[in-house]
């Protein structure tokens, strides 16, 4: 599919209601795509953080009461973590929510990033900003599973390696959801970009 059709696939999906789940904290992430450079913006979380230290993640975090909604959360967090100003971001839509082992319900927002944006990492939250090639993340077969034992139970963990970087867990699941969403359109003989 061409770029316009790709954008419409997300624009046509309205934001879903976000009912409160007292057992999990609401959070949001920004799946930020620089279409011109064909790159995905990711972060390596600071190693001193309580949740997922040193792991690769999408910019985002916990919903704050002053955020108008979860999309506002994703935009605020992207600005706080990597300096991505909202004026350079066009939110295209959202993907299904995902629960994390750290007790969050994460809503991913897909966005196009364009213009002369400047990135800067916040060392309190982010060790490094990663700009990885988009295409490998779009192929379902690039994702793999690994079984791990946690609290006496066997779990399958999804992962992908791109540019020598290991992306796993909830971030890999969200990116896999995105790949499946994009492939649904390409099964009709259309390319994603």
Secondary structure, DSSP 8 states (H G I E B T S, - for coil): --HHHHHHHHHTS--------TTSEEEEEEEEEETTTTEEEEEEE-TT-SSSTT-EE-EEEE--TTSSSHHHHHHHHHHHHH---GGGEEEEEE---EE-TTSEEEEEEEEEE-SS------TTTEEEEEEEESGGGG-GGG-EEEEEEETTEEEEEEEEEETTEEEEHHHHHHHHHHHHHHHHHHTTT----
